[in-house]
Amino acid sequence: MSFPHAAAATATTNAMFTDENLDQVNLDSTWSQDRDCVDAGNQMKPLSVKDSESQSNLKVESGSQTTNNSAVPMVIMKDDSPQLAAFLKKMEPLVYKELDKNARSQAFQGYQVSWQDESSSVNKLHVFTHDALRGQCQVTGLSWNSSGSVIAASFGRLDHDSWCTHKSALCTWNIDSQTLDSKKASKVIEQSCCLMCVAFHPANPALVCAGNFNGEIMLWDFSHDNVLLVDSYGMGDGDAHREPVAKLQWVLDPESHSKTYKLVSVSGDGKLLVWTVDMKLNKLTLTQQFAVTSQSLPKSLRGKGSRSDREVGLTCLSYTHYGDHVCFIGSETGAIFKCCTQQDGHQGVDMDGKPMLPSPVVFTYKPHLGPVNAIDCSPFHPHAFLTTGMDQSMKIWNALQSEPVKVLKPDQGSLVCGSWSPVRPLVIAAATDTGLLLLYDLQHSMLKPLHTLEAGTQKAPIYSCSFNTQRPNIIASGDGEGDVHIFQLNDDLVQAGVKEKDLLAAILSLSIQYT
C-alpha cells in the first residue's frame, strides 16, 4: 500500500532543514545587579554595676557600770549605858524648852520660797485675736480651763438695738502649744448669734459652756477632734431664759458625795436658773428656777405705782467659795442682792393671780448709782465680796453689812469688770471702759492702783478680765476690738504677805470709807 501524500511531505522536509554550525551568542542578564557591601562596626560604653545594702533600723549598744561601794554599811548601835540615859535626862528639859520657843516664834511666818527669778514689772505676754472677727465683735467673756493652759473667749456685741443678726464665735487658745498663732484661734465654734458669756468646767478641762443673746445655753466637749455639742437649752423651751444670758458659773454641789458641779445662769429676764449636767446621757437638765422681782428692790429704787411683780434685769453673779448655796447678784437697777439657792423659796402669785417663781433674795444692799457690771466673792473670807458699777466705783463689802466697807474711785472711767486674786487676799483687779486694767494691792495702798496697764487696743473698752487660778501670775483681759491680752504679774502681786488674811478681816470690820 502506498501513500503518495506522505512521500511528498518527507521530501519537502529534507529540503527545508539542514545541519549548520553558527557562532556563539552571549546574552547578559538584565534582572540582577551587583550589590554594594560595606563593613561597619560600633562600640557601647561599658556598663557600670554596683552592689549596695540598706538597713532601716540603726542599733547602738552601750553599757554602763556602777562602782562598788566600798564604804562600811551603817549599823545602828544599841547603847543602854547608864551614862547615856543620864545625859538624855539632863538635856530633855532644855530641848523641850527650845522646841516650845520655836513653836511660839513668828520668825519666817508667811515666808515662801520663790523657785523662779524674781520680777518687779508686769509684762504683756500675748495679744490674741481671730482675724475673721476682729473689729466686728467684742470679747464679751473670758474663762481659763482647769489646767490653766487654755483660755476661751466668747465673741459678741453689747450694743444691740433690736434682734441680733451678728455672726459670732467661741474661740480658744492654748498658751503652751508650740504651734500657737496669736492671730488665729486654736479652735473656733462659729455661731449665728452673739455670745455673751463663757465658763469652763472647774474640774474637766475639756468641758465649756456659753450663753448667747437669745437666752440659749450651750455645752461643748473639746476632748474630741471635732468639738461635740453636748446639749443646748433655749430657743423655744418654755422655762429657758427670754433675755441675753448675762453670767454663767459652775458651782460645787455641797450635797453630793462625788464632787458634782451644777451650772447656774442669770439673765436680763430676772431669772436665776440651776442646771445639772449628765455626761453619760449628754443632757443639760433644768432643776431649779428663781426670779428676782421689784418687790426685792430697796425703797429708793421702787417707782411709785410700779408693779411689785415686775422682773429685775440681772447682770452678774458670784457664789461664795464655801459651798453654802449663798451667792450675790448685781442688777441693771444698781441693786445688789444676797441670795440662797438651797431652798425653793417663797412662791407667790403676781398681780394677775398667776403663780410666780420663788425669789432667792434674802438680803439687799445699798445700790450703785447705775447698773452693776461685775461682782466677785473673795476666796479668802466667807463674807468678803466686791462690786464694780457704771458709777465709776469699786466697792468692797462685808456681807453682814448693808453698806460697803470701802469705796474706790480711780476716776478712770466706768469700771466694767472686777476680780479677786486667787492667791493674794488683798490684791484685786478692775478694768475700765477707757482701756485700762487696774491692779490694786490694798496692803500697799488703798488710794490708788499699784499698776495701771494699757490693756485695750487703741484704748478700746475692757469688757472682761480673768485671773488664771492654776497659774496665778497670769491675768487676761478682753477688749472691744476683739483682742485678748495676756499679762504676766510680778512676784509682789503673787506672793502673799504676813498675816494678809488678818488684814482683810480688819478691812471688813471698818465702817464705810471713800477713797
Secondary structure as GFF3:
##gff-version 3
##sequence-region A 1 515
A	DSSP	alpha_helix	4	16	.	.	.	ID=ss1
A	DSSP	alpha_helix	82	104	.	.	.	ID=ss2
A	DSSP	beta_strand	123	129	.	.	.	ID=ss3
A	DSSP	beta_strand	138	144	.	.	.	ID=ss4
A	DSSP	beta_strand	150	156	.	.	.	ID=ss5
A	DSSP	beta_strand	168	174	.	.	.	ID=ss6
A	DSSP	beta_strand	187	191	.	.	.	ID=ss7
A	DSSP	beta_strand	195	200	.	.	.	ID=ss8
A	DSSP	beta_strand	207	212	.	.	.	ID=ss9
A	DSSP	beta_strand	217	221	.	.	.	ID=ss10
A	DSSP	beta_strand	228	233	.	.	.	ID=ss11
A	DSSP	beta_strand	245	252	.	.	.	ID=ss12
A	DSSP	beta_strand	261	267	.	.	.	ID=ss13
A	DSSP	beta_strand	271	278	.	.	.	ID=ss14
A	DSSP	beta_strand	283	291	.	.	.	ID=ss15
A	DSSP	three_ten_helix	294	296	.	.	.	ID=ss16
A	DSSP	three_ten_helix	299	301	.	.	.	ID=ss17
A	DSSP	beta_strand	314	319	.	.	.	ID=ss18
A	DSSP	beta_strand	326	331	.	.	.	ID=ss19
A	DSSP	beta_strand	336	340	.	.	.	ID=ss20
A	DSSP	beta_strand	361	365	.	.	.	ID=ss21
A	DSSP	beta_strand	372	377	.	.	.	ID=ss22
A	DSSP	beta_strand	384	389	.	.	.	ID=ss23
A	DSSP	beta_strand	394	398	.	.	.	ID=ss24
A	DSSP	beta_strand	406	408	.	.	.	ID=ss25
A	DSSP	beta_strand	415	420	.	.	.	ID=ss26
A	DSSP	beta_strand	427	432	.	.	.	ID=ss27
A	DSSP	beta_strand	436	441	.	.	.	ID=ss28
A	DSSP	beta_strand	451	454	.	.	.	ID=ss29
A	DSSP	three_ten_helix	457	459	.	.	.	ID=ss30
A	DSSP	beta_strand	462	467	.	.	.	ID=ss31
A	DSSP	beta_strand	474	479	.	.	.	ID=ss32
A	DSSP	beta_strand	483	488	.	.	.	ID=ss33
A	DSSP	three_ten_helix	491	493	.	.	.	ID=ss34
A	DSSP	alpha_helix	500	508	.	.	.	ID=ss35
###
